[in-house]
Amino acid sequence: MTLETSQTGTLMATYAPAPVTFVGGRGTILEDAAGKQYLDFLCGLAVTSLGHAHPAVAEAVERQSKRLVHVSNLFGNELAEPLGHAIDRLIGDGEPAGGKVFFANSGAEANECAIKLARRFFSRSAPAGTAPAFAVVSAHGSFHGRTLATLAATGQSEKHVGFEPLPAGFEHVGFGDVEALEEATSRAGTAAVLLEAIQGEGGVVPAPTGYLKAVRDLCDERGLLLIVDEIQTGLGRTGRWFAFQRAGIQPDIVTIAKALGNGFPIGACWARSEVAAAFHPGDHGSTFGGQPLACAAAAATLEAMEAIDAPQLAASAGSRLAAGLASIPAVAEVRGEGLLLGAVLAPGIDAKAVVAAALRAGLVVNAPVAGVIRLAPPLTVSETEIDQALVILGSVLEELS
Ligand SMILES: Cc1ncc(COP(=O)(O)O)c(C=O)c1O
């Protein structure tokens, strides 16, 4: 079958795509169908952290695709175990953390696994005749995915509209509000707290200093599980392997996706081993999750990230980008860590118009919420590319202010 590029209208209208079709990419550069080049400071939403067409990842995918693309989880898998170890070591910031991993295909599936695991943990340990804890408390402004459970966990009520009734057992409190969390988790039936260290889709909003430590202490005090969603923040982007590491805490469950395969779809749910032990054969599964081809892409991605010390690159490139953004008069505030940055625009500037004008000028960024431009370039972005992006954004903002 030949696909006619002129044929449109067959895709469900869940997105309102910009009038550009990208057909190629290398490093920080994207190319459209007309051959025009763009600086990609969005990375497919914090996915291609090593840049487009990374040679080691491309080579690993090519090699594995000729050896074995897929095999069911009903059989052994020579690539999934070592990949699980690599993830466990990064969770432990270089030392084995001693946990276990379930592989999925996306961020929402990784979070779905985390929610199910939390429920299974309490349903295994509840004394006979008592109702097991099952409720998850998450934050207003959070984003955890689009499946029904992860949508229910997502603290953006406008995304819930039209999909009710959502699954029961989800509650939201103000992000950073310890007292509200204390109150919500005091209710019988609470199993877990689910948080992002930096709310990416919520507008690049970092947790206030001390918040994650206070939440960890609260969870310990009350016997609750702490799930940290590192789907957007994870794997070096914020200047640490995982953003929770800055807070000096250890979550019970960590979810990962986006950058894990540098664009190849793969997600992972890591849990400390006592928690992971709640899953027995038959409790959870995935046809594709952890298949050899996805594992090969992820293994090559992590190996390349470690070889270049990706967190360190993100930290230093992030300082340059943040300083440059802060010097643009129309930028009122710069939020975030490393290379997950939000430029908060001065009042009255339409962020969507800025995104559209930047795209026309050859810079890809987005506006996760009104008034905020998100910048998430590859961790390999060069100083020259950062400076070029700042020039484009500066002149677009000057025009639109
Ligand atoms: C923090 C966070 N969690 C979960 C998800 C959902 O990931 P996916 O779109 O791969 O299902 C996202 C996606 O943006 C995210 O940013």
The ligand as a MOL file (V3000), in Angstrom:
LIG
                    3D

  0  0  0     0  0            999 V3000
M  V30 BEGIN CTAB
M  V30 COUNTS 16 16 0 0 0
M  V30 BEGIN ATOM
M  V30 1 C 5.1040 13.1080 34.6290 0
M  V30 2 C 4.4220 12.3030 33.5770 0
M  V30 3 N 3.8190 11.1480 33.9110 0
M  V30 4 C 3.2040 10.3790 32.9980 0
M  V30 5 C 3.1430 10.7570 31.6720 0
M  V30 6 C 2.4370 9.8920 30.6680 0
M  V30 7 O 3.3560 9.3220 29.8070 0
M  V30 8 P 2.8640 8.6760 28.4100 0
M  V30 9 O 2.3810 9.7900 27.5650 0
M  V30 10 O 4.0980 7.9990 27.8770 0
M  V30 11 O 1.7980 7.6960 28.7270 0
M  V30 12 C 3.7370 11.9740 31.2870 0
M  V30 13 C 3.6500 12.4350 29.8870 0
M  V30 14 O 3.8200 13.5900 29.5810 0
M  V30 15 C 4.3940 12.7540 32.2620 0
M  V30 16 O 4.9820 13.9120 31.9400 0
M  V30 END ATOM
M  V30 BEGIN BOND
M  V30 1 1 1 2
M  V30 2 1 2 3
M  V30 3 2 2 15
M  V30 4 2 3 4
M  V30 5 1 4 5
M  V30 6 1 5 6
M  V30 7 2 5 12
M  V30 8 1 6 7
M  V30 9 1 7 8
M  V30 10 2 8 9
M  V30 11 1 8 10
M  V30 12 1 8 11
M  V30 13 1 12 13
M  V30 14 1 12 15
M  V30 15 2 13 14
M  V30 16 1 15 16
M  V30 END BOND
M  V30 END CTAB
M  END
